Amino acid sequence: MTTSENLPYDIQERKVIAETSDLRVAEMILAPGQFIPWHRHSHVTDTFFCLEGDLQIEMPRVGNAIRLTVGDSFVVPTPRAHRVSNVGKGLCRFVIVQGVGAYDFVPLPEPPTS
């Protein structure tokens, strides 16, 4: 399924590769300047795999943002607040594995305080 519908934010594309009640795998594409706003998950860990471009993951109380390029991966554990951005000049494409547990998207203020 290829869709960006039903997301609480705008991105170039989202393709769900596999989804069960406690695991989701999706390929996402962010255009230059696009981002997934500050949020957290109650039960799932996000594991990012950068396939193309420059992906930035910001988390409160972390000295520097984490920057991923092609071949890099990073895990954001539950319930850590985070924001994901395309910081490059071209498209940013990544795979995200979300699990194990029921998926939710809890929006947070910009930027969160914890």
Secondary structure, 3 states (H helix, E strand, C coil): CECCCCCCCCCCEEEEEEECCCEEEEEEEECCCCEEEEEECCCCEEEEEEEECCEEEECCCCCCCEEECCCCEEEECCCCCEEEEECCCCCEEEEEEEECCCCCCEECCCCCCC
